[in-house]
Amino acid sequence: MDAKDLRIVFMGTPEFAVPSLRALVGGGYNVVGVVTSPDKPAGRGQKIHRSEVKIAALELGLPVLQPEKLKAPEFVEALEALRPDLGIVIAFRMLPEVVWAMPRLGTFNLHASLLPQYRGAAPINWAIINGETETGVTTFLLNHEIDKGGIIGQVRVPILPEDNVGTLYERLMTTGTSLVTETVDRIAAGEIRPVEQQHIDEATLRPAPKIFKEDCRIDWEKPGREIVNFVRGLSPYPAAWTEMYREGDGEASSAKIFSASFEYLYNLYGFFLHDRNQLRNFIISSSAVLIVAIPKFSTSTFLTFGERKAGKVGPRCIFFTPKDNKASNTITAFCSYQAILYMMGKSLMSFKPNTSFNFIAMTASE
């Protein structure tokens, strides 16, 4: 059967699904309907928000269904009326059998990992958090278990040292688009031989559960490289964060951390403001430095980072102006972390609101 003759129902919600939808329509495939999430209020003004998939579908002139409940009789009837041959799901809700079994050729899903690894809602985040150097995209047939259907196709994608969720998301989205159209062609040609995800030792698999705010708190007791991967794996969304305490102040504030790197540095030189008119030099001797960026934060000189625990004192920071640009709006902070920071004096300077700066923590281990 010609793939362009298949009556396709497309199901998805976020931006990640949009390029695949556009590629199908642009490639001449017969998308007869789009299923996406209902409109809902969002943001400070609680304005009605339409999903990215709905916006694209309307631009492409496609019929849109937005069921509150996927088992609702009126939705099931509307779906049956489309007479679908094939269902495609990308970043959507868990489907009941009455929906995924309806198309005569079944329904396949695009997942942003190399299944069976990283089953779950946040595969891109967890792959980076766990320090993986490779991931990919997978198409698989839906069945009764989440992310456990027969695998149709996979494409491997390297995770670069500088990648975060945002950059890897973009590459997987592009790669996934090609895999979706390829999978449709193979199904139409009767060329698929799904590889069942059975007889797998579950203990060897890494899950990718949904991430909540408390999961994003940085544990400063972990090795430096793990902290870097943790920050990368949550940037730009939902973002890693840490508590911050001004010296002598019992109240905690917090800051989101969007970038980090782990560097080997020796005899690192810098200087800091002893007062508003005088610069003082200091030297840090360390074999490893963890560099973390904290944007738009206003503070006094000394801070403690991390959760306060009984019997433990958190790291302390000192801020200084960059050596190559004394007038820069970027402030850099050096902080001892499992190491001792030698300082020749104290900065008396306070920073203006919305000042951006880097937080640097020295760590004794990778």
C-alpha positions in Angstrom: 0.0 0.0 0.0 1.2 3.5 -0.8 2.1 5.3 2.5 0.5 8.5 1.2 -2.9 6.7 1.1 -2.9 5.8 4.8 -5.4 7.7 6.8 -3.3 8.9 9.7 -4.5 10.3 13.1 -1.7 12.3 14.8 -1.7 12.7 18.6 0.6 15.1 20.5 0.8 18.3 22.5 4.2 20.1 22.8 6.6 21.6 20.4 8.6 18.4 20.2 5.7 16.9 18.2 5.2 19.8 15.8 8.1 19.2 13.3 6.9 15.6 12.7 3.3 16.8 12.1 4.6 19.4 9.6 6.8 16.9 7.9 3.9 14.4 7.4 1.6 17.1 5.9 4.5 18.6 3.8 5.4 15.2 2.6 2.0 14.5 1.2 0.9 12.0 3.9 -2.9 11.9 4.6 -3.3 13.2 8.1 -7.1 13.1 8.6 -7.2 14.4 12.2 -5.1 15.7 15.1 -5.8 14.9 18.8 -4.3 17.2 21.3 -4.8 18.5 24.9 -7.7 20.9 25.7 -7.1 24.6 25.8 -6.4 25.8 29.3 -5.6 29.0 31.2 -1.9 29.6 31.8 0.5 32.3 32.9 0.0 35.3 35.3 -3.0 36.6 33.3 -4.5 33.1 33.1 -5.1 33.6 29.4 -6.3 30.6 27.4 -3.4 28.7 26.1 -3.5 26.4 23.0 -1.1 23.6 22.6 1.8 23.9 20.1 0.3 21.0 18.1 -3.1 22.6 17.9 -1.6 25.9 16.7 0.3 24.0 13.9 -2.7 21.8 13.0 -4.9 24.9 12.5 -2.3 26.5 10.4 -2.2 23.3 8.3 -6.0 23.2 8.0 -6.4 19.9 9.9 -9.4 18.8 12.0 -8.6 19.0 15.7 -10.0 16.9 18.5 -9.4 18.0 22.2 -11.0 15.4 24.5 -11.0 15.9 28.2 -11.4 12.1 28.7 -9.9 9.7 26.1 -12.6 7.1 26.9 -15.5 9.5 26.5 -18.0 8.0 24.0 -18.3 11.2 22.0 -14.5 11.3 21.5 -14.3 7.6 20.6 -17.2 8.1 18.0 -15.5 11.1 16.5 -12.2 9.1 16.2 -14.0 6.2 14.6 -15.6 8.6 12.1 -12.1 9.4 10.8 -11.6 5.8 9.8 -7.9 5.8 10.8 -5.5 3.3 9.3 -2.6 4.3 11.5 -2.1 6.3 14.7 1.0 8.3 15.6 1.7 9.5 19.1 4.4 12.0 20.1 4.5 13.4 23.7 0.9 12.8 24.5 -1.1 11.2 27.3 -1.3 7.5 28.0 -3.9 6.1 25.6 -6.6 3.6 26.5 -6.8 0.5 24.4 -10.0 1.6 22.7 -7.9 4.4 21.2 -4.5 2.9 20.4 -6.1 -0.4 19.0 -8.6 1.4 16.8 -6.4 2.0 13.6 -6.2 -1.2 11.6 -2.4 -1.0 11.4 -2.0 0.0 15.0 -0.5 3.0 16.7 3.2 3.8 17.1 4.9 6.2 19.4 8.1 8.3 19.1 10.1 8.2 22.3 13.2 10.3 23.0 15.6 7.5 24.2 17.0 4.3 23.0 14.4 1.9 24.5 14.3 -0.1 26.7 16.5 2.5 28.5 14.9 5.6 29.9 11.3 4.6 29.8 9.1 7.4 31.3 8.2 11.1 31.0 11.7 12.7 31.1 14.2 10.6 29.0 16.2 13.6 27.8 16.7 15.0 31.3 17.7 11.7 32.9 20.1 10.7 30.1 22.2 13.8 30.7 21.8 13.7 34.5 23.3 10.2 34.5 26.3 11.2 32.4 25.4 9.3 29.2 27.4 10.0 26.1 24.8 8.6 23.7 21.0 8.6 23.4 18.6 8.6 20.5 15.0 8.2 19.4 12.8 5.1 19.1 9.5 4.3 17.4 7.5 1.5 18.9 4.0 0.0 18.7 1.8 0.8 21.7 0.5 -1.9 23.9 -0.9 -2.2 27.4 2.3 -1.2 29.2 4.0 2.2 29.1 7.0 2.4 26.7 7.2 -1.4 26.4 5.8 -2.1 22.9 7.6 -3.7 20.1 10.5 -1.6 18.8 10.2 -0.6 15.1 13.2 1.7 14.5 15.9 3.6 16.4 18.4 6.3 15.5 21.4 6.9 17.8 22.4 10.5 18.7 25.6 11.5 20.6 25.4 13.6 23.8 28.1 16.2 23.5 29.9 17.5 26.6 28.4 21.0 26.1 24.9 19.7 25.6 22.0 20.6 28.0 18.4 19.6 27.7 17.6 22.4 25.3 20.3 21.6 22.8 19.8 17.9 22.9 16.0 18.4 22.7 16.4 20.2 19.4 18.6 17.5 17.8 16.3 14.7 19.0 13.3 16.6 17.7 14.9 16.9 14.2 16.1 13.3 14.2 12.8 12.0 15.4 11.0 13.7 12.5 12.9 11.7 9.9 12.3 8.5 11.9 8.6 9.1 12.0 8.2 9.4 8.2 10.5 6.4 7.7 8.4 4.4 10.1 5.2 5.2 8.2 6.8 4.2 4.9 8.0 0.9 6.4 4.6 0.1 7.9 2.8 0.8 4.6 5.3 -1.5 2.8 4.8 -4.3 5.4 8.5 -4.2 6.2 8.4 -3.9 10.0 9.5 -6.6 12.3 8.9 -5.2 15.8 11.5 -6.3 18.4 9.6 -7.1 21.5 10.9 -5.7 24.8 10.8 -9.0 26.7 13.1 -11.1 28.8 15.0 -7.9 29.8 16.6 -7.7 33.3 14.8 -4.7 34.7 17.7 -4.1 37.1 19.9 -3.1 34.1 17.6 -0.4 33.0 17.6 3.3 33.9 14.1 4.8 34.3 13.1 8.4 33.3 10.3 9.4 35.8 8.6 12.7 35.8 10.7 15.4 37.5 9.3 17.6 40.3 10.7 20.7 41.9 12.2 18.9 44.9 14.1 16.6 42.5 15.9 19.7 41.1 17.6 20.6 44.3 21.4 20.5 44.0 23.2 18.2 46.5 26.6 19.9 47.0 28.0 16.8 48.7 28.1 15.0 45.3 31.2 14.9 43.2 31.8 17.9 40.9 31.1 16.1 37.6 27.8 14.7 38.9 26.7 18.2 39.8 27.6 19.5 36.4 25.6 16.7 34.7 22.7 17.4 37.1 22.7 21.1 36.1 23.0 20.2 32.4 20.2 17.7 32.6 17.7 20.3 34.0 18.7 23.3 31.9 16.9 25.3 30.8 13.8 23.6 32.2 12.8 22.9 34.9 16.2 24.2 36.1 18.4 23.0 39.0 18.3 25.2 42.1 20.0 25.7 45.5 19.3 27.4 48.8 21.4 30.5 49.6 22.0 32.0 53.0 23.5 35.4 53.7 26.0 35.3 56.5 24.3 36.0 59.8 20.9 35.6 58.2 18.8 32.6 59.0 16.4 33.0 56.2 17.0 31.1 53.0 16.7 32.4 49.5 17.1 30.3 46.4 18.7 30.6 42.9 18.2 28.6 39.7 21.4 27.3 38.2 21.3 27.1 34.4 24.9 26.2 33.4 28.0 24.6 34.9 31.3 23.2 33.9 34.1 21.2 35.6 37.6 22.6 34.9 41.2 21.7 35.9 42.9 24.8 37.0 46.2 25.5 38.8 47.2 28.7 40.6 44.1 30.5 39.6 44.6 34.2 39.9 42.0 36.8 40.5 41.3 40.0 42.5 38.5 41.4 44.4 37.2 44.7 45.7 38.5 45.3 49.2 36.4 48.4 49.3 34.9 50.6 46.6 38.2 52.1 45.5 40.8 49.4 46.0 41.5 46.0 44.4 43.2 43.2 46.3 44.8 40.1 44.8 44.3 36.5 45.9 45.3 33.1 44.7 43.5 29.8 44.7 45.5 26.6 44.3 43.2 23.8 43.2 43.3 21.0 40.8 39.6 21.1 40.0 37.0 23.9 39.9 33.2 23.6 39.5 31.8 26.6 37.6 28.1 27.3 38.0 26.2 30.3 36.5 23.5 32.0 38.6 21.7 34.7 36.6 20.0 37.8 37.9 20.8 37.7 41.6 21.3 40.5 44.1 23.3 39.8 47.2 25.8 40.9 49.8 29.3 39.4 49.9 29.2 36.1 51.7 26.7 33.3 51.0 26.3 29.8 52.1 25.0 27.4 49.4 23.1 24.2 49.9 20.7 22.8 52.5 21.7 23.5 56.1 22.3 20.3 58.0 23.1 19.8 61.7 26.8 19.8 62.4 27.7 20.9 58.9 28.8 24.3 57.6 28.1 25.0 53.9 30.6 26.5 51.5 31.3 30.3 51.7 31.7 32.5 48.7 33.5 35.7 47.8 32.7 37.8 44.7 35.1 39.7 42.5 35.2 41.6 39.3 36.6 39.8 36.2 40.3 40.7 35.6 39.8 41.5 32.0 36.9 43.9 32.5 36.6 45.8 35.7 33.4 47.5 34.6 31.7 44.3 33.6 28.2 43.5 34.9 29.2 39.9 35.3 30.4 39.1 38.8 32.3 35.9 39.5 32.2 34.1 42.9 34.8 31.7 44.1 33.5 29.3 46.7 35.3 26.6 48.8 33.7 23.2 48.3 35.4 20.3 50.2 38.5 22.5 50.1 39.9 25.7 51.7 39.7 29.1 50.0 42.5 31.5 50.9 41.4 35.1 50.9 43.5 38.2 51.7 40.6 40.3 52.7 36.8 40.9 52.6 34.8 42.6 49.9 32.6 45.3 51.3 30.7 45.6 48.1 27.0 44.9 47.5 25.6 44.3 44.1 22.8 45.9 42.3 19.6 44.0 41.5 19.6 41.8 38.3 23.4 41.4 38.4 24.5 38.2 36.7 27.4 36.3 38.1 29.1 32.9 38.1 29.4 30.7 41.1 32.6 28.7 41.3 33.0 25.8 43.8 36.3 24.0 44.3 35.8 20.3 44.7 38.2 17.6 45.9 36.9 14.9 43.6 35.4 14.5 40.2 
